[in-house]
């Protein structure tokens, strides 16, 4: 395993802080968004899968302090950190349209993992804004699994599209002299013609 450099170590807690602030804001405002993966994707894309996974893990553990029902979803954050590095290597952060595609793909992956957790462990209700959608659908006669799926997919799509667009602009705005110092920086540098 490659040694994690000092700049990457410095960015991991910054990524966690960005995630925690976004996640807590979404919880406090009962938004149907999560906003707790921006730091994971930025660090994972720039620094690699392991640092990205550490950001996802750290964020999940910290957010679970104020809302323990979020703890099982930590696995999703870890996976997102790994996927961010994979997407960086495949040049998937290079254009606005790829950011949209990333958002859709990540939303589908997140939904497939979150639905069993939300429906089976919590009966569709985790105390976030997404629970409002489940409540409405179940009141309309839907069963818990389809109601949870629709709720998770709609929340994930909104959240990940917003987050991946923000991430695209963050990554695009970073100066080359900074990016070149990071493990995955080479995937973000434009070749001189």
C-alpha positions in Angstrom: 0.0 0.0 0.0 1.2 3.5 -0.9 2.0 5.9 2.0 -0.5 8.7 2.3 1.2 12.0 1.9 1.0 15.0 4.3 -1.3 17.1 2.0 -3.7 14.2 1.7 -3.7 13.8 5.5 -4.4 17.5 5.8 -7.4 17.3 3.3 -9.1 14.3 5.0 -10.4 16.3 8.1 -11.3 19.2 5.8 -13.4 16.8 3.7 -15.0 15.4 6.8 -15.8 18.9 8.1 -17.4 19.9 4.7 -19.6 16.7 4.8 -20.6 17.1 8.5 -21.6 20.8 8.0 -23.6 19.9 4.9 -25.2 16.9 6.5 -26.1 18.7 9.7 -27.6 21.6 7.7 -29.8 19.2 5.7 -31.0 17.4 8.9 -31.7 20.7 10.8 -33.6 22.1 7.9 -35.4 18.7 7.2 -34.3 19.0 3.5 -35.0 16.1 1.2 -31.2 16.2 0.5 -28.3 14.9 2.4 -25.4 17.3 1.4 -23.0 15.0 3.2 -20.8 13.7 0.4 -19.1 16.8 -1.3 -16.0 16.4 0.8 -15.9 12.6 0.2 -16.0 13.1 -3.6 -13.5 15.9 -3.7 -11.0 14.1 -1.5 -11.6 10.7 -3.2 -11.2 12.2 -6.6 -8.1 14.2 -5.8 -6.4 11.9 -3.3 -7.5 8.4 -4.0 -10.0 5.8 -2.8 -8.6 5.2 0.6 -8.5 8.9 1.7 -12.0 9.3 0.1 -13.3 6.2 2.0 -11.8 7.6 5.3 -13.7 10.9 4.7 -16.9 8.9 4.1 -16.3 6.9 7.3 -15.4 9.8 9.4 -18.5 11.8 8.3 -20.8 8.8 8.9 -19.5 8.3 12.4 -19.7 12.0 13.3 -23.2 12.4 11.8 -24.3 9.4 13.7 -23.6 11.1 17.0 -26.5 13.5 16.5 -28.7 11.1 14.6 -27.7 7.4 15.4 -30.0 6.1 12.7 -27.5 7.4 10.1 -24.8 4.9 11.3 -25.7 2.0 8.9 -25.5 4.4 5.9 -21.7 5.0 6.6 -21.0 2.1 4.2 -22.4 4.3 1.4 -20.0 7.1 2.2 -17.1 4.7 2.2 -18.1 3.4 -1.2 -18.6 6.9 -2.6 -15.0 7.7 -1.6 -13.7 4.7 -3.6 -16.0 5.5 -6.5 -14.8 9.1 -6.6 -11.2 7.9 -7.3 -12.4 5.4 -9.9 -14.4 8.2 -11.7 -11.4 10.5 -11.6 -9.3 7.9 -13.3 -11.9 7.5 -15.9 -12.0 11.3 -16.5 -15.6 11.5 -15.3 -15.1 14.9 -13.7 -13.9 16.7 -16.9 -17.2 18.2 -18.1 -20.5 19.5 -16.8 -22.5 16.7 -18.6 -20.3 14.1 -17.0 -21.1 15.6 -13.6 -24.8 15.1 -14.4 -24.1 11.5 -15.4 -22.0 10.9 -12.3 -24.9 12.3 -10.2 -27.4 9.9 -11.8 -25.1 6.9 -11.5 -24.1 7.7 -7.9 -27.8 8.2 -7.0 -28.8 4.8 -8.3 -25.9 3.1 -6.5 -26.8 5.0 -3.3 -30.4 4.1 -3.6 -29.7 0.4 -4.1 -27.7 0.3 -0.9 -30.0 2.6 1.1 -33.4 1.1 0.4 -32.8 -2.2 2.3 -31.3 -0.3 5.2 -34.1 2.2 5.4 -37.0 -0.2 4.7 -35.9 -3.2 6.7 -34.1 -1.7 9.6 -36.1 1.5 10.0 -39.5 0.7 8.4 -38.9 3.6 5.9 -38.3 6.4 8.5 -34.9 7.7 9.5 -35.7 11.2 10.7 -34.5 13.1 7.7 -36.4 15.1 5.1 -36.7 12.0 2.9 -39.0 10.4 5.6 -41.7 13.0 4.6 -41.9 11.4 1.1 -42.2 7.9 2.6 -44.9 9.0 5.0 -46.9 10.6 2.2 -46.6 7.6 -0.1 -47.5 5.2 2.7 -50.5 7.3 3.7 -51.6 7.0 0.0 -51.5 3.2 0.4 -48.0 2.3 -0.8 -46.1 -0.6 0.8 -42.9 0.3 2.7 -40.4 -1.0 0.1 -41.7 0.8 -3.0 -42.4 4.0 -0.9 -38.8 3.8 0.4 -37.4 3.2 -3.1 -39.2 6.3 -4.5 -38.2 8.4 -1.5 -34.6 7.3 -1.6 -34.3 7.6 -5.4 -35.9 11.1 -5.5 -33.8 12.3 -2.6 -30.6 10.7 -3.9 -31.1 12.1 -7.4 -31.7 15.6 -6.1 -28.8 15.4 -3.7 -26.3 13.8 -6.0 -27.1 16.0 -8.9 -26.6 19.1 -6.7 -23.5 17.7 -5.0 -21.8 16.4 -8.2 -22.4 19.8 -10.0 -20.9 21.6 -7.0 -18.0 19.1 -7.0 -17.4 19.6 -10.7 -17.1 23.4 -10.2 -14.9 22.9 -7.1 -12.5 20.6 -9.0 -12.5 22.8 -12.1 -11.6 25.9 -10.0 -8.6 24.4 -8.2 -5.3 25.7 -9.5 -3.0 23.3 -11.3 -0.1 24.1 -9.0 -2.2 22.7 -6.1 -3.8 19.8 -7.9 -0.5 18.5 -9.3 0.7 17.8 -5.7 -2.1 15.3 -5.0 -2.1 11.6 -5.8 -4.9 11.8 -8.5 -3.9 15.3 -9.6 -2.7 14.0 -13.0 -6.3 13.1 -14.0 -7.3 16.8 -13.6 -4.4 18.5 -15.4 -5.0 19.6 -19.0 -2.3 18.6 -21.4 -0.4 21.4 -23.0 -0.8 21.4 -26.8 
